[in-house]
Structures are given as C-alpha cells and as structure tokens.
C-alpha cells in the first residue's frame, strides 16, 4: 500500500535511529519522510549562547553519522539553516507536509521554540506528534504521580520511580527502507542541505576533544562498557579515579546521552539484563542505574522549578552573597590559579570538553565555597561553554550542589586543591599531561611547586611567578573565610533550603564510573565512619574553623553531623560520603 502522508522528523536532540518513537511515527504510512535538522542560530558561536568548538563539532559529527544511517536506508538527512519558526512555514508548504514529528524537550528555550512551531503547524494544518524519549520517563507524569510537584531529594525521587515501575522499553528499530524526500524540492536540494564543517559555522580554532560524536560511536562505547558484566553489576560511582586520563575511569557515555546519540532507555534496559544475572549488584544512588536516576531526578525538578539555572528567583536555591571578582574568575577559567591540580583540570576541560566527575567537584568547590567565593552561576557558564556533555538542568544542578546552594548542605566539606589529587596520583602524571610546564617538577613538589627550592624550580625549567603563577590564594586562610561566610548565609536563611537536611544526593551531570573504593572514601570526607568523621579529611585537610558560631566550632572539632544540623538547621541524619558522592551521571 502506497504511503498517504508527507512527514517531517525534526531532530534536535535524539540524534539516533534506535529507540526513536518520533521517527517510527513519521515513517508510518508515509509517502515521503523528510529527516530534518535545523541549524538554529541560537546555538551558534555568534549568539548570546556560548558553545565551544569541541561541543559544536561533536554535534556536527553526530549529524554526519545520522546522515550515513539514513543513506543506508535509502534516505538522507536534510540540514536546514535559520530559525525554526521561519524555516518550517516555508517547507510545510513546499513539501506538502501533513505531519511534524519530534522528540519532546523540556528545556526552557525548547519549550518556547516548540510552542511557536506547534502554533505554526496548526495554522498550516500539520499534525504534531512529540513523544517522550530523551528521558526514561515522562517527567510530567512523574510530577503528577507525586501529587503535582517534583520530589526535592534523591531519596524521595527513588521511592517515586519504585512506585511507578520500570520505564518503557526501547522502541523497535525503524524500517530498513525509509521513504525518501520527494525529488526536485528546492529546499531539500543536496547541495544546500549538507552537514557543514566547523569552519563553515564560524569557528576559528580546530576541535581538540578526543571523543567522537554519533550514534555509531555511542553504541560501540556502550558495548565496550558492557564487555565486563561484573564491572557493570558492581559499579559504584564514588569508586573512581579522577586522574585517569589514558583510559578514563568512567564510561564517558554522558555526551552521547546529552545529544541523544544513545537512548537512556536502551542503557537502562541493558543494565536490567545484567542485574537479573547478578542479584548482588550495586544499588542507586551509586550504581550505574543510579546515575540514570540522578539524571532523571534533575530533569524532573529542573523542568518544574522557575529560574533553575540562576540564584535569583530560584525557590530551591539558597541566596548567598557571592563575590563579583572578575580577576579570580578569569584565573580559574584560564587555568592560572597557581594550584596545579585545579589548573590541570581546567586545561583538560578546554582541550577535551570533558573531565571526571570528581575533577568537576574539585574545581567547582574551589571556585565557590572552597576558596574563591565566586558565584556558581559564573562557573556554570564556563562549563556550559566548554563541556561536550553540558546539559541545561544537570549543569545547573551540579553547580548548586557543589556550591552547597541546593541539594547538599555540608558546606564545611571542602576539597583540598593540593591533597585530594595527590591521593589518586602521587606522581602527578595527570598534571604533567595537561600542564607540560611542570612536566619535570619532582613529584615531591608537583602539587605545591611554590614550596620547591629555587634551584629545584630552575632545574625543572619552571620558576614560580615567571613560568607558572604563584597560588592566587592561601587555601588554608581562604577556605576558612569561605566556610564562615557560607555559615552566615545559612543562618540568614535559617537553614531552610529545598534538598537540605538528610538527602545529600549527587553531582548531577549525565553518566557514571569505577575506581578505588578506599581512595574515594578518603578523598571525600571520611564518609561511613560515623558522626565524628573529620569534615575535610577526605579532601586532605582538617575542617576549617571560622570562630563564627557554634556550628563552625563543631565542624572544626570534627563533629560534622552535629555541625551540619546547627549550621543548616536540619535535624535529619547527614549522608555518608559514599551516599553524598552517588552523583548524577554527568560523566558516565
């Protein structure tokens, strides 16, 4: 039977053929299917939305891969240029379109864009179908099942999904032959609808990330991760090595989840297969499934919270008097803080567009509540530009979490910019890789090169203050001052912040990881050792005393559970380190 409709499948995220219900709907009873991606100027470098060449080229590689997949099925991807609100009315008419299909998107810009396109489609007599497939569940359904509001702790969210049950199974693959676009359509001409290069969209510097975009790469990486089912079953996010760079200690599936090159439902279904064969598997929040649930949690709360990506007007975010310090922000962003561990991580961010989740913890804590007291919003903007796995809600949640602005209230647990990295990489191989100016510095001084005698600095070819900057702050002094100021901000807000008081969840980005259990426990703050674990021990330092009130004094003595209650106003049990670091899948 001949097809009876002309349909557009509009790709935005969801850059894949597998588990794509919108694509299946577009193919059903179709005479012609027009696979479309619109190069929206909102996401180009010259717009107010900043994006690095690494992430944009990852997108372009994903589009090239998608185009090849359609070619294998007798069709092709059409890359159109312009604002979707201006592009679609023209092609609706030219192509005789009767149906528009796309994946549901809950991000703020997407909501406005999609509402405008829906209105134009209705005016043109075009049916719109927008199924959910970027998340495990329909987040609106989850909110409805929770009584009309999103859960504000990971514990309550996990209970909610347990009540709801497993997410839908992945959709079947599309047909082997997809009805191609009609011939002789000017707006679908191959010469005008190809995938551009990064140079053609206006970038001047070449991409440097080692990660390649596309569904093909995503599925290959998924298969590689599942080669060892015991590793998958036993995976625990805190057991991770942030200094591993030759072979990252995580799956690095987060960029593919962000762009939809990999379906979260396929990932989840594969996990359940492994778990059925390994009943003693790890559990959320630290398991691989836990990373997907963290992602889901932050999508659910983020999409229903006004101003989730900023402090002002954000009901879940503590209002903190952050400093406006362009000098500190620039030094942090440009990897010249004088702390090699921090600067190496920020260099990896710019070069690769990715870093391990505990590395993200380190630099985020350093910028905000740990040392520089600069707003989490400024750090979020830098990550937004450079991370290839940057995801709107997850990035914002990450930064609120690490700055102790929401979801996490143990602000006195500060990562040491010296000792934390040394626990994983005492020889400083990670620093030598990303800061070659320090490649010949003896291991004894690699994390604190300013302490090396001048003759040692000269022999290593790196004189502090000349070849590499001196530390921008004294960490011991700065961290104490930051803790005192955060404590005062908590007292002003009476400790009543959403997510505080007993469910310190995760860091929230998009993925998961393996590594040394003892190291991770030591590196984060003595989790699991009872009430009197030292507050900063995991970070390689004693808790910072500020002398500002009983809460700070108790934190300095190591009574972190009591100090947390006094400073944050909570009465529930503080989470252990392992629970605290059961972070969302930002860097799986």
Protein Blocks (a to p, Z undefined) as FASTA:
>chain_A
ZZfbdcddddfehpafbhpfklmmmmgopabdcddddddfklgmklmbdcdfklmmmmmm
mmmmmmmmmmmnopacdddedjfklmmmmmmmmnopabdcddddfbfklmmmmmmmmmmm
mmnopacddddfkbmbdfklmmmmnoopacfbfklmmmmmmmnopcddddddddfbdcdd
dehilklgfklmcccdfklnopabdcfbfbdgdjklmmmmmmmmmmpmmlmmmocfklcc
fkbmklccbfolmmmmmnopacfklmmmmmmmmmmmmmmbccdfkbmklmmmmmmmmmmm
mmmcghklbmghpakbccddddddfklmmmmmnopnopaklmmmmmmmmmnopacfklmm
mmmmmmmmmmnopafklmmmmmmmmmmkbcfklmmmmmmmmnopgopaclmlccdfklmm
mmmmmnommmmmmmmmlmmgcfklmmmmmlpcfklmmmnopaghilpccdfbdfklmmmm
mmmmmmmmmmmnnopaghiahiacbeolabcddddfklmmmmnnopaiajklcfklmnop
acddehiajklmmmmnopamlmmmmmnopabdcddfklmmmccfflZZ
